[in-house]
């Protein structure tokens, strides 16, 4: 029988005993839950996937590349040749808007092929991969090698609250600290949310490249006290290692080459035509890139992990497959529909991703996440509700999204 210390009142003693028992029970429950959730090791998952899925075909990949280039060239030629000749201003404006939207979809497909090249899943030949990736991304004003290096680190540390390079969520404390009081009354209004989302979609990619925004504070390769010192365009940027600097310069040269080509083209067809034919699809590509990446890593069921609890497999599974119909499967090369397996094995080419996904789903069980609700609807829903994460008491080391209504 427990003897109550004389220095404590009976009420206080039982209160402390109850709190201790509750805490102990919670810790045991958390431990049991952690033990119950078994994450398969990467070797087991790899063994379940047919071997040919790891063998990219240069012929197949180049066929997709040629297809996309032909589509882009044909759309651009038709737009420049016929749209300016439409006499009615309203009809001409509608034609340019429709062109910009469709061309943006196809150009996003080209960006994704450059993404494949950056991962080495375009072909078995590293030099061919880099040549394809360099020209595909430079044509879209993307610094190929700069993105390649930082994106690889995103894959290495996906879901890591400190080292991930893309869309690291804010904690509750960060959210409250960075939310200015003057905006608190407007933040939950639809108008404010809409303007924020539009800015997020149009300029998020440029802000990320310039300021390394949304990356974890532990993702830098060296200390940096300057905001511009974290730019993807600077050879001495803290985002990169010293040995990577020459490739950053080459990436910048690729962008300069493309800007020069656009300048010369404006002298032939006019600046306004170049802006309509190129800038429109350019910003649509920005939108799709941000939407795709954001929705892969932002979902109420997708966790993040603190440094002590994170593992590669946990992080790779901290993403979600979605559905985007014909556009997703054929123009975006399945990057939306089969992204989980891509994080586990980024060298699997996109045309084998569905087969590889089906092979590992039985091993993953509930660890595999797929959401087939409206892609654009979920963009609005997640953007307005998923503001920060906080520790999940039922799973130590795990942080879950807190739904803001």
Phi and psi in degrees as a GROMACS rama.xvg file:
@    title "Ramachandran Plot"
@    xaxis  label "Phi"
@    yaxis  label "Psi"
@TYPE xy
-74.4173  131.678  UNK-2
-92.714  125.341  UNK-3
-75.7101  124.411  UNK-4
-60.288  141.601  UNK-5
-66.2508  -26.3719  UNK-6
-76.3286  -8.68444  UNK-7
-116.192  143.183  UNK-8
-73.6007  158.169  UNK-9
-59.3566  -42.101  UNK-10
-63.3821  -44.2901  UNK-11
-66.9488  -37.7918  UNK-12
-62.213  -48.9759  UNK-13
-67.6893  -29.5499  UNK-14
-65.2863  -44.5981  UNK-15
-66.6143  -40.288  UNK-16
-64.1729  -40.786  UNK-17
-64.1558  -44.0034  UNK-18
-61.8543  -41.7337  UNK-19
-63.9582  -43.9522  UNK-20
-63.7987  -41.4642  UNK-21
-63.0724  -44.1153  UNK-22
-63.6833  -42.7369  UNK-23
-63.432  -42.3949  UNK-24
-63.2666  -40.4862  UNK-25
-64.3817  -40.6714  UNK-26
-65.1737  -41.471  UNK-27
-64.4266  -41.5692  UNK-28
-62.2642  -42.084  UNK-29
-64.023  -41.756  UNK-30
-64.1644  -41.89  UNK-31
-63.9033  -40.3897  UNK-32
-64.3021  -41.3072  UNK-33
-63.7671  -40.4964  UNK-34
-69.9526  -32.3544  UNK-35
-68.6074  -35.5729  UNK-36
-82.989  99.0899  UNK-37
-97.897  117.978  UNK-38
-91.5389  123.062  UNK-39
-66.093  149.772  UNK-40
-78.4846  160.382  UNK-41
-64.6243  -32.1565  UNK-42
-66.868  -39.2981  UNK-43
-64.0912  -42.2278  UNK-44
-65.9983  -41.9098  UNK-45
-61.9207  -41.7017  UNK-46
-64.1224  -24.8639  UNK-47
-79.3324  -15.6301  UNK-48
-93.4938  131.746  UNK-49
-53.6383  139.907  UNK-50
-61.6655  -31.9936  UNK-51
-67.3364  -18.1301  UNK-52
-67.0621  -18.7428  UNK-53
-94.8954  6.85944  UNK-54
-112.099  92.929  UNK-55
-67.6677  145.834  UNK-56
-107.732  119.874  UNK-57
-62.1339  -35.2755  UNK-58
-65.0231  -48.2408  UNK-59
-63.7516  -46.5437  UNK-60
-62.7721  -43.6551  UNK-61
-65.1553  -32.8808  UNK-62
-63.0838  -42.8908  UNK-63
-64.673  -39.9213  UNK-64
-62.4758  -46.7002  UNK-65
-61.7361  -41.8355  UNK-66
-58.1252  -47.8449  UNK-67
-65.6807  -40.1635  UNK-68
-64.5538  -41.2175  UNK-69
-63.345  -43.0538  UNK-70
-62.2468  -45.0825  UNK-71
-63.5711  -46.6391  UNK-72
-63.3986  -40.8075  UNK-73
-66.9592  -42.5876  UNK-74
-63.7355  -43.967  UNK-75
-64.9365  -43.3603  UNK-76
-62.5751  -46.4727  UNK-77
-62.639  -39.9361  UNK-78
-65.4408  -48.2282  UNK-79
-69.1601  -33.2352  UNK-80
-79.4926  -34.9537  UNK-81
-113.459  -36.4125  UNK-82
-63.9092  -44.1871  UNK-83
-60.4328  -20.6163  UNK-84
-84.4266  -6.69164  UNK-85
-70.4912  120.198  UNK-86
-70.8819  -36.8638  UNK-87
-78.2722  127.776  UNK-88
-62.0555  -43.8604  UNK-89
-63.4914  -45.8694  UNK-90
-64.3821  -39.1989  UNK-91
-65.2998  -40.8521  UNK-92
-63.6629  -44.8345  UNK-93
-61.1888  -41.0356  UNK-94
-62.3683  -42.517  UNK-95
-65.5022  -40.087  UNK-96
-64.7617  -44.6263  UNK-97
-63.2101  -43.6614  UNK-98
-58.8171  -47.1704  UNK-99
-59.1552  -40.9454  UNK-100
-65.8122  -49.2613  UNK-101
-66.0399  -43.9376  UNK-102
-63.511  -34.8082  UNK-103
-62.0147  -37.8981  UNK-104
-64.1325  -47.1929  UNK-105
-67.5687  -39.9734  UNK-106
-65.9816  -31.243  UNK-107
-63.9044  -36.8527  UNK-108
-60.7687  -40.8846  UNK-109
-63.7098  -40.8888  UNK-110
-59.6999  -40.5247  UNK-111
-67.342  -34.6921  UNK-112
-66.2188  -36.7904  UNK-113
-63.9484  -35.9277  UNK-114
-63.4863  -41.9451  UNK-115
-60.4316  -43.1064  UNK-116
-62.6702  -39.7512  UNK-117
-63.1416  -29.5271  UNK-118
-86.3912  -8.77306  UNK-119
81.811  14.0095  UNK-120
-100.822  5.33103  UNK-121
-77.8271  -41.0309  UNK-122
-157.02  177.166  UNK-123
-83.1372  -1.83027  UNK-124
-108.029  107.022  UNK-125
-55.6731  -39.1351  UNK-126
-67.2296  -42.1325  UNK-127
-61.6914  -42.0653  UNK-128
-57.9472  -46.9008  UNK-129
-70.6699  -34.028  UNK-130
-65.2911  -47.6938  UNK-131
-62.3753  -48.0065  UNK-132
-62.8204  -41.3891  UNK-133
-62.4738  -47.6897  UNK-134
-76.0688  -35.8933  UNK-135
-63.584  -47.1169  UNK-136
-76.6069  -37.6694  UNK-137
-61.8392  -35.8608  UNK-138
-64.484  -20.3523  UNK-139
-105.998  14.8333  UNK-140
60.65  37.36  UNK-141
-106.106  128.889  UNK-142
-74.328  97.9544  UNK-143
-56.6399  -58.0114  UNK-144
-67.8281  -36.1076  UNK-145
-58.9663  -48.7717  UNK-146
-65.3502  -41.2816  UNK-147
-56.9639  -45.844  UNK-148
-66.239  -47.6088  UNK-149
-69.5684  -34.7958  UNK-150
-68.6312  -35.4143  UNK-151
-60.8771  -37.7836  UNK-152
-72.155  -30.4855  UNK-153
-60.823  -43.2345  UNK-154
-68.5979  -34.7692  UNK-155
-66.4938  -32.5431  UNK-156
-127.605  34.5089  UNK-157
-57.1065  132.867  UNK-158
82.2467  -2.48985  UNK-159
-82.2295  124.455  UNK-160
-68.2865  -13.0096  UNK-161
-117.026  -34.3217  UNK-162
-106.548  -9.04666  UNK-163
-62.8841  145.47  UNK-164
-99.4786  0.546488  UNK-165
-145.366  128.581  UNK-166
52.7553  49.2839  UNK-167
-74.0368  121.477  UNK-168
-72.6204  158.156  UNK-169
-81.5021  149.697  UNK-170
-81.8702  170.657  UNK-171
-59.3669  -41.6188  UNK-172
-63.4387  -43.0663  UNK-173
-64.2573  -40.7549  UNK-174
-62.236  -47.2555  UNK-175
-67.2779  -34.5549  UNK-176
-71.2047  -36.1694  UNK-177
-92.401  -8.68147  UNK-178
-86.574  108.01  UNK-179
-67.515  139.866  UNK-180
-57.8809  -33.2691  UNK-181
-65.5803  -24.3109  UNK-182
-96.7795  -7.16669  UNK-183
-58.5347  -37.7344  UNK-184
-73.493  -19.6193  UNK-185
-101.846  -18.8344  UNK-186
-57.7234  -35.865  UNK-187
-92.7821  3.17652  UNK-188
-80.2807  143.395  UNK-189
-56.6379  -38.5717  UNK-190
-62.2334  -46.6619  UNK-191
-64.0564  -42.1638  UNK-192
-63.549  -39.4433  UNK-193
-65.5695  -45.8206  UNK-194
-62.7297  -41.1132  UNK-195
-62.843  -41.543  UNK-196
-67.0712  -42.3555  UNK-197
-60.8963  -45.2836  UNK-198
-63.6717  -40.4142  UNK-199
-58.6156  -43.7923  UNK-200
-76.2379  -36.5579  UNK-201
-80.8578  -36.4789  UNK-202
-118.703  -3.8618  UNK-203
-59.6217  -39.5759  UNK-204
-65.8508  -44.9424  UNK-205
-65.4843  -39.5451  UNK-206
-65.7457  -39.1416  UNK-207
-63.0653  -46.6593  UNK-208
-64.7855  -35.8482  UNK-209
-83.4119  -38.9022  UNK-210
-118.368  -2.06788  UNK-211
58.617  34.0362  UNK-212
-65.7989  152.922  UNK-213
74.0955  -1.00563  UNK-214
-84.5379  154.804  UNK-215
-68.1176  148.701  UNK-216
-69.3627  -14.1653  UNK-217
-100.707  12.6023  UNK-218
-87.7438  -12.8246  UNK-219
-71.6841  150.654  UNK-220
-86.0355  -14.6507  UNK-221
-158.927  161.059  UNK-222
-63.0591  149.065  UNK-223
-149.973  126.882  UNK-224
-99.3015  -7.99933  UNK-225
-104.797  138.174  UNK-226
-63.7967  -43.9797  UNK-227
-71.3674  -14.2725  UNK-228
-74.1357  1.65381  UNK-229
-115.79  23.8067  UNK-230
-80.7143  145.377  UNK-231
-74.3433  -8.84996  UNK-232
-97.9695  -9.83895  UNK-233
-95.9445  123.1  UNK-234
-59.6813  -30.0445  UNK-235
-97.4162  17.9971  UNK-236
-60.3049  145.995  UNK-237
-69.5638  -10.7709  UNK-238
-70.1862  -25.7823  UNK-239
-117.171  161.537  UNK-240
-81.5483  160.044  UNK-241
-59.1239  -38.3816  UNK-242
-67.5908  -16.1859  UNK-243
-89.8016  -8.25773  UNK-244
-54.8161  -44.5655  UNK-245
-59.383  -33.8793  UNK-246
-72.3008  -29.1338  UNK-247
-68.0274  -40.4916  UNK-248
-61.1853  -43.6509  UNK-249
-62.5727  -39.0634  UNK-250
-61.6757  -43.5984  UNK-251
-63.8841  -38.462  UNK-252
-63.6547  -37.359  UNK-253
-61.3469  -41.3292  UNK-254
-66.7663  -41.2757  UNK-255
-62.6879  -39.0924  UNK-256
-60.9462  -43.5829  UNK-257
-67.0987  -41.1103  UNK-258
-62.5416  -38.1589  UNK-259
-64.6553  -41.8435  UNK-260
-61.773  -41.3674  UNK-261
-65.3921  -37.6979  UNK-262
-62.7789  -45.2805  UNK-263
-66.8427  -37.3259  UNK-264
-65.9506  -35.2645  UNK-265
-64.0328  -26.7965  UNK-266
-72.3938  -17.4223  UNK-267
-96.5577  -47.8824  UNK-268
-107.447  -7.92004  UNK-269
101.233  146.173  UNK-270
-63.2795  -42.4804  UNK-271
-62.3579  -38.7087  UNK-272
-67.1183  -40.4863  UNK-273
-63.3256  -41.4031  UNK-274
-63.3487  -42.1737  UNK-275
-70.6593  -38.3477  UNK-276
-80.6263  -28.9035  UNK-277
-111.918  -47.3271  UNK-278
-65.9884  -37.8135  UNK-279
-57.4504  -57.8096  UNK-280
-60.3988  -33.066  UNK-281
-57.5483  -45.6926  UNK-282
-75.9716  -28.3448  UNK-283
-65.4524  -39.7944  UNK-284
-60.4222  -42.4262  UNK-285
-54.7162  -48.061  UNK-286
-58.4983  -49.4335  UNK-287
-67.3686  -38.071  UNK-288
-60.3254  -48.4816  UNK-289
-66.6412  -43.0123  UNK-290
-61.4566  -45.2386  UNK-291
-63.7096  -50.2983  UNK-292
-65.0634  -44.0691  UNK-293
-60.2618  -45.8668  UNK-294
-76.1601  -19.474  UNK-295
-70.691  -27.8772  UNK-296
-118.149  4.82332  UNK-297
-126.094  107.487  UNK-298
-161.144  142.073  UNK-299
-57.6858  -26.4698  UNK-300
-95.422  -5.30059  UNK-301
-89.4541  118.313  UNK-302
-87.3762  169.038  UNK-303
-127.089  164.948  UNK-304
-132.213  146.369  UNK-305
-77.781  164.585  UNK-306
-56.0891  -33.9751  UNK-307
-73.7009  -27.8845  UNK-308
-100.55  -15.8276  UNK-309
-68.8849  141.258  UNK-310
-136.006  164.533  UNK-311
-59.4239  -46.3601  UNK-312
-65.6562  -42.1945  UNK-313
-57.3614  -45.8585  UNK-314
-66.3398  -42.8219  UNK-315
-63.3215  -32.0058  UNK-316
-85.2423  -2.37276  UNK-317
-86.1696  53.3275  UNK-318
-149.399  177.733  UNK-319
-144.43  138.778  UNK-320
-84.9967  142.852  UNK-321
-129.426  -178.688  UNK-322
-126.394  131.58  UNK-323
-135.885  25.1674  UNK-324
62.2623  -146.438  UNK-325
-58.7516  -44.8612  UNK-326
-60.8936  -46.1478  UNK-327
-64.4936  -42.6821  UNK-328
-80.8086  -31.2372  UNK-329
-110.476  -39.823  UNK-330
-90.0148  -34.4904  UNK-331
-96.8239  10.294  UNK-332
55.5677  34.6496  UNK-333
70.8691  13.3603  UNK-334
-67.4082  -27.5898  UNK-335
-78.7646  -41.387  UNK-336
-77.4687  -26.6881  UNK-337
-134.6  64.5101  UNK-338
-97.1177  -26.1682  UNK-339
-60.9716  -50.1232  UNK-340
-65.5618  -29.6898  UNK-341
-64.5387  -35.1748  UNK-342
-74.304  -30.8764  UNK-343
-73.5271  -43.1915  UNK-344
-137.321  80.6451  UNK-345
-65.5536  -12.118  UNK-346
-87.0203  -1.70889  UNK-347
-75.4697  122.885  UNK-348
-66.1623  153.64  UNK-349
-60.9088  -29.1353  UNK-350
-76.8331  -5.03377  UNK-351
-111.609  1.67743  UNK-352
-64.9743  -37.8098  UNK-353
-65.2577  -44.9894  UNK-354
-62.2581  -42.5124  UNK-355
-66.1042  -37.8189  UNK-356
-62.4346  -46.1186  UNK-357
-63.5862  -29.9796  UNK-358
-71.5226  -32.9911  UNK-359
-98.2344  -13.3207  UNK-360
-56.0452  -41.6929  UNK-361
-62.4232  -31.0679  UNK-362
-76.2281  -30.0868  UNK-363
-83.6237  -34.6292  UNK-364
58.2463  -126.954  UNK-365
-71.9535  -9.96649  UNK-366
-73.5094  -18.659  UNK-367
-86.8274  129.768  UNK-368
-119.089  133.928  UNK-369
-141.567  136.072  UNK-370
-128.246  115.751  UNK-371
-102.124  12.857  UNK-372
-69.9264  168.644  UNK-373
-50.356  124.433  UNK-374
-60.421  -51.5198  UNK-375
-70.1471  -33.285  UNK-376
-63.6467  -38.8632  UNK-377
-72.7268  -26.48  UNK-378
-62.1854  -46.2648  UNK-379
-66.5798  -45.2638  UNK-380
-62.5325  -48.1472  UNK-381
-68.6855  -37.4062  UNK-382
-65.4355  -36.0615  UNK-383
-86.4528  -18.5596  UNK-384
-113.22  -30.2782  UNK-385
-92.9699  90.8256  UNK-386
-102.423  -31.5815  UNK-387
-159.226  166.55  UNK-388
-117.771  158.603  UNK-389
-146.599  163.144  UNK-390
-58.3252  136.753  UNK-391
-91.8646  111.31  UNK-392
-63.6825  -24.8999  UNK-393
-82.7468  -9.99282  UNK-394
-143.519  93.6384  UNK-395
-55.0526  135.979  UNK-396
86.8306  -6.8406  UNK-397
-102.689  138.127  UNK-398
-116.607  132.364  UNK-399
-116.028  153.51  UNK-400
-66.8772  141.517  UNK-401
-102.898  121.275  UNK-402
-77.5641  119.838  UNK-403
-96.4674  125.696  UNK-404
